[in-house]
Structures are given as structure tokens and as C-alpha cells.
Amino acid sequence: MFIKSFSCSRFAGLKERNIEFEKGMNVILGPNESGKSTLVEGIYATLFKDPKLRMSTKSDKEFHERFMPYPDGDAIDGEITICVGEKEYKIKKEWGIAPSLQFLTPDGDVIKNVDRANDLLRQILQFGSGTYSSIVFAKQRDIKEAIQRILSDETTNEVSSILMKTLMELDGISVDELGRRIEQEKDLLLKRWDLDKNYPENNRGINDPYKTGLGEVIESYYKKESIKISMDQAQEAERDFEEICEKLKAKSIEIEKLKSKKDELEKIEDDVTKRAILEPKIAGLTKEVNILSDVCKKWPVKEALIKQLDKELETITEEIKKLEEEKENVRKAEKKSEIEKKLANIQELNKKIDDINIKISQIKEIKDDEIKRLEELHKKISKTEAAMEAGVIIGKFNKINTPCDIWITKDLEDKQNIKPEETFTANGYVKIECDEFELELKTGEIDYERLKETYEGCKLELANLLKHLQVEDVEEAKLNKAQLEKLKNEHTNAKEQLDLLLGEEKYDDLKQELEQLDSLGQTRNIEEINSEIQELNNKKTDCAADRRSEEKILLEWADEYKDQDNAFDILIEKKMEIKQLEDQLKKLAPIPEGYESAEEFKQSLTETRKSYEEGQQAYSNLKEEYYENQNNLPETTYEELKAAYVEAKSTFDKKLKRAKKLITIQKAFEKTKEEIGKAPFKPLAEKFTEWLCILTDGNYTLGQIDKDFDVSIQNKNGVTIPPSLLSAGTHDCVALALRFSILKYIYGDTPGCVVLDDCIVDLDPTRRKMAVKLIKKFAQQNQVIFTTCNPEIAELLGGNIIDWGSGLTS
């Protein structure tokens, strides 16, 4: 396998980098801190680092902190092309808010599933990421530790692979230990598992699981059954995370659009600002020019209009004067009519007074004391009658033996004849008289004679007084008195009306004035004349208002422009100023389409800036949510859990199968151990000795690796020296020789690649020359990617020299 190319849009400090590699020697030449190590990290990550980072794990957190651009970067990527034989594979990965993977096969298939891609890559590369990290990409000083990590990190079910790793053992795992581990693995696989029942011992399934001492089979069974419990939580956490990723991505696009819009608007902001100053000036001047043009045009017209209005006002005034004279004649005619009416009213009142005088003369004047006396007499008579009517006498004249006239007097009545069998009634007094007797009846102790005398005296006085007053009774006397008073009041009122009607005038004077007004001719209606006067006054008012308005305008123009000629001069100056401003305006960038004015443009730019700032703040808030949700992500994803359920079952079956085969493996191991004998690392030691001799220019002739992978060195004098006592240069030679020996051992005849990090910089010139020779030799069948800051070393190595320069970006 060899690497054909690597590129990235952004990886840590690398930005928009694309590098092509060749088979054989490739030298990356660049100064220290220029990003060479970052390039190697990018190549390794693109090959082996899962795109979806789990921030709950230490390694992924460190990866994020080391390589994600600071402070606002949220995505890194890498793309690598590798060749295996004649086949070419391309891998694209992105880490961050939208992690993704694309694995392009030589057949054109695109694989996006991480597990499928990793399985295929493992088949292509033959070894896992641990081997490549420890041997192919390892720094020289870490080579021995790296080899140990292979033994610790990677295992395989094949006996041959286990033996291969044993050959690379440096610090500790012996063949006997490996045998013990095989035996131990049998126990690790089948502990607490009933192989015959194919179920946990004592039927302790997932609802009653063992807590400790679990074998891998029962553990994989419990894992298969318990994965479902974690799936819902993982699904919810991932849904929240994906949602925030989408929001973050959308907000990033939005901010980019806003920034693009803001940048475009800011390019012409100054011109638009100047335009915003010039355009209102031009608009203001244009308005002034329009006003001045109108003034110059209308000035003589208004002067002529004022003269015309003066003539019209003079004419209207004369017409009003004539109408006022006519109106005066109408008033005189109306006065004539008034005098006639007044004289008629006077005559009518005089007649009314005469009539009242006649009526007064026909009514006897009655005084108040006379009325009073009438009322007293009437009262006495009524009282006497009431006294007589206090009792009741009922009688009947039945018969008389000697016929004769019988007379009866009842109460205050006159006596009258009564016949036999006639019934009579009286109130208080009865007197019966005839020739034979006189009978007197009365009720109580009434003094009939005195009452009678009083009664007749009052009646006589009442009759005489009524006769004197020329009335029939008291009521008529009162009525006559009231009527007389009414007539006197009417006489007084009529007299007062007459005085009021005449006032200070005299009747004869009014008659004389009426005779003088008889000479007036026929007149029109006063309303008609007033209407014409009102119409003329309105017309006069309108004319006067129009004149004042026009005169006011002329006075304002004169106050502002002095005269028409000066106004015309100012008009010319304004037009020239507009021309100068328009020339400046033509040199400025136009307002973009979609904006009606510079003010609208500036408002849009302000809003865009505000939206951009708000977008950045929102983006920052989303980033915080992103990191929070990222930290909340479970170590295992929902899809992984879902796949893990299927995988767990498969693992469970494999574990059972592996357990059954483990005995066969153990037998094969014992047989292989016997074949290897006492010199298991002889082929590796031979290659190591060959390359060590070359690197040390013959100073060290033998390198030994015993069964426990302990390394020792002999010099040309046959003295054995442990690696701990070697000089720095010699130690680098030993490490390089050992590394190439291991690579040769694991690659065999299949071409592979190695990345070297300036591993010969500390060698003296002779050893450096030998190291270059060895590296070139290795590069004849393999790909070497050598990073250095030393141009001399690059020149010595030759091959495809890549001038890296400053590969980093701020």
C-alpha cells in the first residue's frame, strides 16, 4: 500500500492544502512549526479516526482540542487516496457539526457506513490502526513503546498472528506467557456459561444477571440483551444533537449570506453616503429652481392682475352706492306705509275710547260700601230665614162647623187662604185666623214679631238700595261694578296704547309727513335690493381678498428677491449649482437595484449589520448548545447500538465458536512453539544485524534478539553493549535498523509505506550518509514519507522533494 495524495479544506492550522505523493522516496521540506507534523496527523486521522467524535471519551476530546480551528472553527476535514496494487481507494472525512464519511472503492461504490468502511480498510491494509500508529507513523523515539502497544492493543483469532506478534515482543511477553494466556482465555470465554444448555448457568438470564466473574460469552449475551435499554436515551440525545447541528449549519449559511451582503453593501457605502448628501441638495435646489421659475413667470402676471382687480373694485363700489340710494327710497316708502298704518291704528284706538266712554256712561257707578251694605242686608235676611227654619211644624185643617174664610201665616210669609182637608208645613211659626178665632203656633222661644220686623226692614232697605243702584240683586251689582272697572281699565289701556303709538309725535304732524311721501314713485322689494348689495359686497370682498393675496405674494417676492430681474439672476445661479452637483453625482456608484433611495440603502445596511451581529451572537449561543449537547452524547450512538444489537448477537455466536476452536488453537500453538525452537527471532535478528552494520559503518556487527525480545549489540571487538549505554546517535541507528527490520518482517514482499520524522538529524555525517543509503534502499520497494527542516538532508535523500514552506494559516 502507498499513499497517492492528501488534501484538506481545513485541518488544525492547515487550510486549503493539496499534496501529491509518489512511490519510493517523498521528502517534505519545511521549517519548524510549519505544519509538517500536522500533515502527518491529518493523514493518519483521515485513515483511522471515526468522523463522529464522542466528547465523552478522552481521546476524542483531545482530538477536538488539538485540531479544531480556534476559536470559532466548527469543522475540519481530510481526503486521502491510497493505492493497493493496481487498485485505488479514496477516503473523505469531516469532523465537527456535520460529521461525514465517504469511502470510494475502485468499482465506483460509495460507502458511508463507518463500520463497513473500517472493515474494508482493515482488509486492505492487513493491519489495524494500532500497528500503523505504532510502527508506520510512530516517531523514532517512541518505536520500542509503540511495538509494545501492538501486543497490548491488537489481537487476532489466528495462531499465526499471535506468533507474529510474539516475534515483535520487546519488553515482556514470553512464549510460555502466551500459552498461559491461551489457557486463561478459555476461562475468560466460558466462565458462568453452560455450553451444553447454551444459556447462563443456573438459568440466570438478563433479569437476574451475574454481577461478577463473567466470561466473555455470558458477558456478550448480557450485552446483547441490555443494549436495547440504552437505545432510547441515545436516540433522544442524538436527535437533540442533530437538531442543533442543523440549526448551527443553517445559521452558518445565514451568517455567510449576511456577511456577503454586508461586504457588498459596505463597498459602496461611502459613495451612497455622499449620494445621500448630494441628492437632497440637488432636490432642494431643483425645488428652489422650480419656485424661482414660477416666480419669474408669474411676477408680471400678478402685477397686471392687481391693476385689473383695482378697476373691478372701483366699478363694484359705484354699483353698491347706487343700490344704497335705491334702498333709501325703499326705506322711505316703507316709512310711508308705517305712517299710514300708525294713523289707522290711532283712528281705531280713538274710536275704541269713544265706545268705552259710551258704555261707562250707561252703567250706574257702584261704590264698594254700597256693595258691602247689600251683602250685609242679604246676610241678615238669610239669617232671619234660617232662624225661622230651625224647626218643623206639620198640620192639617180637617173641618170647621161654621163655614168661613180661614187665613194662615207661615213663618215670614204673607198670610194666605187655606181650605179644609189641606195640609200645611212651617218651620218655626204658624198663625191661623178666621172670624171666630185666631190661633198662633211657634217652635221654641222665637220672638216672631221682632224677627218679622227685622226681616221686613232689611227687605225694604235692600229693595230701595237695588233700585237706587239700578240692579236686580247683589250679584248684578257686583257684576256691574266689575264691568265698570273693566271698561275703565280698557279705557286706560287704549289711552296708553295711543300715547305709546304717537310717542313724541303728533297726529297732525304724521298726517303732514304722509302727504309729503305721496310723491315717491314705484320701488323694488328691499330683499331684492339687499340681495344685490350682498352679492356685490361678496364680490367686492373676493376681489379685495384676491388683491391682498396677490399683493402679499408680490411683497414676499420683493422682500426675498428685491425685483424680477434679481430673481432671474438667482435662478441662473441655482441652475449652475445643480449642474456642478450632478457632475459630482455621476462619478459616484449608483444605488443598487431594489433600493429606492440612499436612506433605504443605509437602513438596509444597518439592518444587515445588526442581523449579522445578531446572527453571530445566535451562532455563538448555538455553539454553546452544540458543545453542551455534544457533551451529553452517549459514548455509543443510537445507530451503533442498533447495529450493536445485531453485532452483539454475531459476537455472541463468534464467542461460542471461538471457545470451541480454542482447544484446536492451543494444540497448534504447542506445535508451532516446538518448530520455532530456541531461536524464534532469527530471521528478524539477521535483517537487524545487516542494517545495523550498514548504519554504524561496521562499528557494530551483531544484533541479537532473544526469545523474550531483549535486544543486545556487539561492537567489532566482540563486546556486548546493552542499548541503555549507547550514545544518542548510535541509539537512533539501532532504532532505525530495528524499525526497518520489523517493517520488512511484517510487510514481507508486499510493498508498504513508512513515515519518518527527521530521524537522522542527530547523526554524524558518516552515519547520516549510511542512514540515507539505508532509507533509499528501503524506498526501492516501499514508499517513504520523510519530514525534515534540513535542506541538506532533503538533498541527500532526493526523490520527490515537496517544498512545504509555511503550511499553516492563522
SVG drawing of the C-alpha trace seen along z (x, -y; Angstrom):
<svg xmlns="http://www.w3.org/2000/svg" viewBox="-172 -119 210 149">
<polyline fill="none" stroke="black" stroke-width="0.4" points="0.0,0.0 1.2,-3.5 -0.4,-7.0 -1.1,-8.8 -2.4,-12.1 -3.8,-14.1 -5.9,-17.3 -8.0,-19.3 -10.0,-22.4 -9.2,-22.9 -7.4,-20.7 -6.0,-22.4 -3.7,-25.1 -3.7,-23.6 -6.1,-25.4 -6.8,-24.6 -3.8,-22.2 -3.3,-19.5 -0.2,-17.3 0.7,-14.6 3.0,-11.7 4.9,-9.2 6.1,-5.7 9.5,-5.4 11.1,-8.5 9.0,-11.6 10.7,-14.4 8.6,-17.1 10.9,-20.0 9.8,-22.9 10.8,-25.0 10.0,-24.0 6.4,-24.7 5.3,-24.9 2.7,-22.1 4.6,-19.0 3.6,-17.0 0.0,-18.3 0.1,-17.0 1.1,-13.5 -1.7,-13.7 -4.2,-14.6 -3.2,-11.6 -3.4,-9.2 -6.8,-10.7 -8.3,-10.5 -7.3,-6.8 -8.3,-5.7 -10.2,-8.4 -14.0,-7.9 -15.8,-11.1 -18.3,-11.2 -16.5,-12.3 -17.6,-11.2 -16.9,-14.1 -17.4,-11.7 -14.1,-10.0 -10.7,-11.4 -9.1,-10.6 -11.9,-12.4 -11.9,-15.4 -8.1,-15.7 -8.5,-15.3 -11.1,-18.1 -9.0,-20.4 -5.8,-19.8 -7.1,-20.0 -10.4,-22.0 -9.6,-25.6 -9.6,-28.1 -11.7,-29.9 -14.8,-29.7 -14.0,-26.7 -16.6,-24.0 -15.4,-21.6 -12.3,-20.0 -11.8,-17.6 -9.4,-15.4 -9.3,-13.4 -6.7,-10.7 -6.1,-8.5 -4.3,-5.2 -3.2,-2.5 -3.1,1.2 -1.6,3.0 -3.4,1.5 -6.5,0.5 -7.1,-3.0 -9.3,-3.9 -10.4,-7.4 -11.5,-8.3 -13.2,-11.6 -13.9,-12.5 -15.3,-15.5 -15.4,-16.1 -17.5,-18.7 -21.1,-19.8 -21.9,-17.7 -19.7,-14.6 -19.5,-12.5 -17.6,-9.7 -17.3,-8.7 -15.2,-5.6 -14.9,-5.3 -13.9,-1.8 -12.2,-1.1 -15.6,0.3 -17.2,-3.1 -19.1,-2.1 -19.6,-4.8 -19.6,-3.5 -20.9,-5.9 -21.3,-3.4 -18.4,-3.8 -18.3,-0.1 -18.4,1.2 -15.7,-1.3 -13.5,-0.3 -13.9,3.4 -12.9,2.9 -10.0,0.7 -8.7,3.3 -8.8,5.9 -7.0,3.6 -4.2,2.6 -3.9,6.1 -3.1,4.5 -5.2,2.4 -4.8,-1.3 -2.7,-0.2 0.1,1.3 0.1,-1.8 0.1,-4.2 2.9,-2.2 5.2,-1.3 4.4,-3.1 3.5,-6.6 5.4,-6.4 8.1,-8.8 11.6,-7.3 12.0,-7.8 8.7,-6.0 9.4,-2.9 10.0,-0.4 7.0,-1.6 4.9,-1.5 5.8,2.1 4.6,3.0 1.3,1.3 0.8,3.6 0.9,6.5 -1.4,4.8 -4.0,3.3 -4.4,5.8 -5.4,9.5 -6.5,12.0 -8.0,15.4 -5.4,16.9 -2.5,18.7 -0.1,17.4 -0.9,13.8 -0.3,14.4 3.1,15.9 3.8,12.9 3.2,10.5 5.3,12.7 8.2,12.2 7.8,8.4 7.8,8.6 10.4,6.3 9.6,5.9 8.0,8.8 5.5,11.3 7.3,14.7 6.1,17.8 5.2,19.5 3.2,16.5 1.4,16.7 0.5,20.3 -0.8,19.3 -2.9,16.6 -4.5,19.1 -5.5,21.2 -6.7,18.1 -8.7,17.0 -10.6,20.3 -11.7,19.4 -12.5,15.8 -14.7,17.0 -16.8,19.7 -16.9,18.7 -20.5,18.9 -21.8,20.2 -23.4,23.6 -22.1,24.7 -24.5,27.7 -27.6,25.7 -26.3,22.7 -27.5,20.4 -26.1,18.8 -25.5,21.2 -28.4,21.7 -30.7,20.0 -29.7,16.5 -30.7,14.5 -30.8,10.7 -33.5,10.3 -31.3,11.9 -27.7,11.5 -24.4,12.4 -22.6,9.3 -19.1,10.5 -16.9,13.3 -18.4,13.1 -16.9,14.9 -16.9,13.2 -19.8,15.5 -22.2,14.6 -21.0,11.1 -21.8,10.8 -25.2,12.3 -25.9,9.8 -24.7,7.0 -26.9,8.1 -29.9,8.1 -29.1,4.8 -28.3,2.7 -32.0,2.0 -32.2,0.2 -29.7,-2.4 -31.1,-2.9 -34.0,-5.3 -31.7,-7.5 -29.1,-7.5 -31.8,-8.2 -33.1,-11.2 -29.6,-12.7 -28.7,-12.2 -31.9,-13.7 -31.2,-16.8 -27.6,-16.9 -28.6,-16.5 -31.2,-19.2 -28.7,-21.7 -26.2,-20.7 -28.8,-21.5 -29.6,-24.8 -25.9,-25.6 -25.4,-24.7 -28.4,-26.8 -27.2,-29.7 -23.7,-29.4 -25.1,-29.7 -27.3,-32.6 -24.3,-34.4 -22.3,-33.8 -25.0,-35.3 -25.4,-38.2 -21.6,-38.8 -21.5,-38.6 -24.4,-41.1 -22.8,-43.3 -19.4,-43.3 -21.1,-44.1 -23.0,-47.0 -20.0,-48.3 -18.0,-48.6 -20.3,-51.3 -21.3,-52.7 -19.1,-55.9 -20.5,-56.6 -24.0,-56.1 -23.4,-58.3 -22.1,-61.1 -25.1,-60.5 -27.3,-60.8 -25.8,-64.3 -25.8,-65.4 -29.2,-64.1 -31.2,-66.1 -29.1,-69.2 -30.0,-68.7 -33.6,-68.0 -33.7,-71.2 -32.0,-73.3 -34.4,-71.8 -37.3,-72.8 -35.9,-76.3 -35.3,-76.5 -38.9,-75.4 -40.1,-78.1 -37.9,-80.8 -39.0,-79.8 -42.6,-80.1 -41.9,-83.5 -40.2,-84.9 -43.0,-83.7 -45.9,-84.9 -44.4,-88.2 -45.7,-90.4 -48.9,-88.4 -49.7,-89.2 -48.9,-92.9 -51.4,-93.1 -53.9,-91.1 -53.7,-93.7 -54.5,-96.5 -57.4,-94.6 -58.7,-94.0 -58.4,-97.7 -60.7,-98.6 -63.2,-95.9 -63.3,-97.1 -64.0,-100.7 -66.9,-99.5 -68.4,-97.4 -68.2,-100.4 -70.2,-102.6 -72.8,-99.9 -73.2,-99.5 -73.6,-103.2 -76.5,-103.3 -78.2,-100.4 -77.9,-102.1 -79.7,-105.2 -82.4,-102.9 -82.5,-101.2 -83.0,-104.6 -86.1,-105.3 -87.4,-101.9 -87.0,-102.7 -88.9,-106.0 -91.7,-104.1 -91.7,-101.7 -92.0,-104.6 -95.0,-105.9 -96.6,-102.6 -95.7,-102.6 -97.3,-106.1 -100.4,-105.0 -100.6,-102.0 -99.9,-104.1 -102.6,-106.7 -105.1,-103.9 -104.2,-102.4 -104.6,-105.8 -108.1,-106.3 -109.0,-102.8 -107.9,-103.5 -109.8,-106.8 -112.9,-105.0 -112.4,-102.3 -112.0,-105.0 -115.3,-106.7 -117.1,-103.4 -115.8,-102.6 -116.9,-106.1 -120.4,-105.4 -120.6,-102.1 -119.2,-103.6 -121.9,-106.3 -124.6,-103.6 -123.6,-101.9 -124.5,-103.3 -121.4,-103.7 -121.5,-101.5 -119.2,-102.1 -117.6,-99.4 -119.5,-100.4 -122.8,-100.1 -121.8,-96.6 -120.9,-95.9 -124.3,-97.2 -126.1,-95.0 -124.2,-92.0 -125.0,-92.8 -128.7,-93.2 -128.8,-89.9 -126.9,-88.2 -129.4,-89.5 -132.3,-88.3 -130.8,-84.9 -130.0,-84.7 -133.6,-85.6 -134.9,-83.0 -132.5,-80.4 -133.8,-81.2 -137.4,-80.6 -136.4,-77.4 -134.8,-75.8 -137.9,-73.6 -140.7,-71.9 -144.5,-72.3 -146.8,-70.0 -150.5,-70.5 -153.9,-69.7 -157.1,-71.6 -159.7,-68.9 -163.1,-70.6 -165.0,-73.6 -168.6,-73.6 -169.4,-77.0 -168.1,-77.7 -166.0,-80.8 -162.7,-82.0 -159.6,-80.8 -156.2,-82.5 -152.8,-81.1 -149.4,-82.9 -146.3,-80.6 -143.0,-81.8 -142.1,-85.1 -144.6,-84.6 -147.6,-86.6 -150.9,-85.2 -152.9,-83.1 -156.3,-81.3 -156.4,-77.7 -159.2,-75.2 -160.4,-72.2 -158.6,-69.0 -155.4,-71.0 -152.1,-70.1 -149.6,-72.8 -145.9,-72.9 -143.9,-75.6 -140.5,-75.9 -140.9,-77.9 -144.1,-79.9 -147.8,-79.5 -150.8,-81.8 -154.3,-80.8 -157.1,-83.4 -160.8,-83.5 -163.9,-85.4 -164.3,-83.1 -160.8,-82.8 -157.0,-83.5 -154.5,-80.7 -150.7,-81.3 -148.1,-78.4 -144.3,-78.6 -141.4,-76.4 -139.2,-77.2 -139.0,-80.8 -138.7,-82.6 -139.6,-86.4 -141.6,-86.2 -142.6,-89.9 -139.1,-91.1 -137.8,-88.7 -140.6,-89.7 -139.9,-93.4 -136.1,-93.0 -136.8,-90.8 -139.2,-93.3 -137.0,-96.2 -134.0,-94.6 -136.0,-93.6 -137.3,-97.1 -133.8,-98.7 -132.5,-96.0 -135.2,-96.8 -134.6,-100.5 -130.8,-100.2 -131.2,-97.8 -133.5,-100.3 -131.0,-103.1 -128.2,-101.1 -130.4,-100.1 -129.8,-96.3 -132.0,-93.4 -129.8,-91.7 -126.5,-91.8 -124.8,-89.6 -125.9,-92.0 -124.5,-94.9 -121.2,-93.1 -121.2,-92.3 -121.9,-95.9 -119.2,-97.1 -116.7,-94.6 -117.8,-95.5 -117.4,-99.2 -113.9,-98.7 -113.0,-96.6 -114.2,-99.3 -112.2,-101.9 -109.1,-99.6 -109.7,-99.2 -110.1,-103.0 -106.8,-103.4 -105.0,-100.8 -106.3,-102.2 -105.2,-105.6 -101.7,-104.3 -101.5,-102.5 -102.4,-105.7 -99.7,-107.6 -97.2,-104.8 -98.1,-104.8 -97.7,-108.6 -94.6,-108.9 -93.3,-112.4 -95.0,-112.7 -98.3,-114.5 -101.2,-113.2 -101.3,-116.3 -97.5,-116.1 -97.9,-112.5 -100.7,-113.4 -98.5,-116.2 -95.4,-113.8 -97.7,-111.3 -98.8,-113.9 -95.1,-114.7 -94.2,-111.0 -97.1,-110.6 -94.6,-112.0 -92.4,-108.8 -92.5,-106.7 -92.7,-102.9 -89.9,-101.0 -88.5,-97.4 -88.6,-94.9 -86.0,-95.7 -84.9,-92.0 -84.1,-92.0 -82.0,-95.2 -80.3,-93.8 -79.6,-90.6 -77.9,-92.5 -75.9,-94.6 -74.9,-91.4 -73.8,-89.8 -71.8,-92.9 -70.3,-93.1 -69.3,-89.4 -67.8,-90.1 -66.0,-93.1 -64.7,-91.1 -63.4,-88.4 -61.8,-90.9 -60.2,-92.7 -59.0,-89.3 -57.6,-88.3 -55.8,-91.7 -54.4,-91.4 -53.3,-87.8 -51.6,-88.8 -50.1,-91.9 -48.9,-89.8 -47.2,-87.4 -45.5,-90.3 -44.4,-91.8 -42.9,-88.5 -41.2,-88.1 -39.8,-91.6 -38.7,-91.0 -36.9,-87.9 -35.7,-88.7 -35.9,-92.5 -37.2,-92.6 -38.0,-90.4 -34.5,-90.9 -32.7,-89.9 -34.9,-86.8 -33.9,-85.8 -30.2,-86.1 -30.7,-83.9 -32.4,-81.3 -29.4,-81.1 -27.0,-80.7 -29.1,-77.8 -29.2,-76.0 -25.4,-76.3 -25.0,-74.9 -27.3,-72.0 -25.1,-71.2 -22.0,-71.1 -23.6,-68.8 -25.0,-66.5 -21.4,-66.2 -20.2,-65.1 -23.1,-62.6 -22.2,-61.0 -18.8,-60.0 -20.4,-58.1 -21.5,-54.4 -25.2,-54.1 -27.6,-52.8 -28.1,-49.1 -31.3,-47.7 -34.0,-47.1 -33.3,-50.3 -35.5,-53.4 -33.2,-55.8 -29.8,-56.2 -31.7,-56.3 -33.3,-52.9 -29.8,-51.6 -28.3,-52.9 -31.3,-51.4 -30.8,-48.1 -27.0,-48.1 -27.7,-49.0 -30.3,-46.2 -27.9,-43.8 -25.1,-44.7 -27.5,-44.2 -28.7,-40.9 -25.1,-39.8 -24.2,-40.7 -27.3,-39.1 -26.6,-36.1 -23.1,-35.8 -24.5,-36.0 -27.1,-33.4 -24.4,-31.3 -22.3,-31.6 -25.3,-30.6 -25.9,-27.7 -22.3,-26.7 -22.7,-26.6 -25.8,-24.5 -23.8,-22.4 -21.0,-21.7 -23.5,-21.1 -25.4,-18.6 -22.1,-17.1 -21.0,-16.6 -24.4,-15.0 -24.0,-12.5 -23.6,-8.9 -20.4,-7.2 -22.3,-4.8 -24.7,-6.2 -28.2,-5.0 -27.3,-3.6 -24.3,-1.9 -26.5,-0.5 -29.0,0.7 -26.2,2.2 -24.5,3.3 -27.6,5.4 -27.1,7.3 -23.3,7.2 -23.8,8.4 -25.6,11.5 -23.0,12.1 -20.3,11.6 -22.1,14.0 -22.1,16.6 -18.5,15.9 -17.5,16.2 -19.1,19.6 -17.4,20.7 -14.1,19.3 -14.4,21.2 -14.9,24.4 -11.9,23.7 -9.7,22.5 -8.6,26.1 -7.5,26.6 -5.7,23.3 -3.9,24.4 -2.7,27.6 -1.5,25.6 0.3,23.2 2.2,26.0 3.2,27.5 4.4,24.1 6.4,23.4 8.3,26.7 9.1,25.8 10.4,22.4 12.7,23.9 15.2,21.8 15.7,19.1 12.3,17.6 13.6,14.3 16.4,15.5 15.1,14.0 14.4,10.7 17.8,10.7 19.6,11.4 18.0,8.4 18.5,6.2 22.3,7.1 22.7,6.4 21.1,2.9 22.8,2.1 26.2,2.8 25.4,0.5 24.2,-2.3 27.2,-2.2 29.8,-1.8 30.8,1.6 31.4,0.4 28.6,2.7 28.5,6.0 25.9,8.1 22.4,7.5 20.8,10.2 17.1,10.7 16.4,13.4 13.1,15.3 12.0,12.6 12.7,9.9 15.6,8.4 17.9,6.6 21.7,6.5 24.5,5.1 28.1,6.3 30.9,4.0 33.6,5.0 35.7,6.1 33.1,8.6 32.0,6.6 28.2,6.8 26.7,3.4 23.1,3.0 21.0,0.3 20.9,-1.8 24.6,-2.5 24.6,-3.6 25.2,-7.2 22.3,-9.2 23.5,-8.8 24.1,-5.1 20.7,-4.7 19.0,-6.3 20.8,-4.0 19.7,-1.0 16.1,-2.2 16.1,-2.9 17.6,0.5 15.1,2.3 12.2,0.4 13.1,1.3 13.7,4.9 10.2,5.1 8.6,3.4 10.4,5.8 9.3,8.7 5.6,7.7 5.4,6.4 7.4,9.3 7.5,9.0 4.3,6.8 5.2,3.0 4.2,0.8 4.9,-2.7 6.5,-4.4 6.6,-8.0 9.9,-9.2 10.2,-12.4 13.7,-13.7 15.2,-10.6 18.8,-11.2 19.2,-14.9 21.4,-14.0 23.7,-11.6 27.3,-12.5 28.0,-13.0 29.3,-9.4 26.4,-7.7 23.9,-10.1 25.3,-9.1 24.8,-5.4 21.3,-6.1 20.4,-7.9 21.7,-4.9 19.6,-2.5 16.4,-4.7 16.9,-4.9 17.3,-1.1 14.1,-0.6 12.4,-3.1 13.3,-1.0 10.4,1.4 8.4,-0.7 7.1,-4.3 8.9,-6.6 7.5,-9.9 10.3,-11.8 9.7,-15.1 12.6,-17.4 13.5,-21.1 17.1,-20.5 17.6,-21.2 20.9,-19.2 19.2,-16.1 16.4,-16.6 19.1,-16.9 20.8,-13.7 17.6,-11.7 16.4,-13.1 13.3,-11.7 10.1,-13.7 11.0,-16.8 8.0,-18.7 8.6,-22.4 6.2,-22.7 7.0,-26.4 4.8,-27.7 1.9,-25.3 0.0,-26.8 -2.6,-29.5 -3.6,-31.8"/>
</svg>
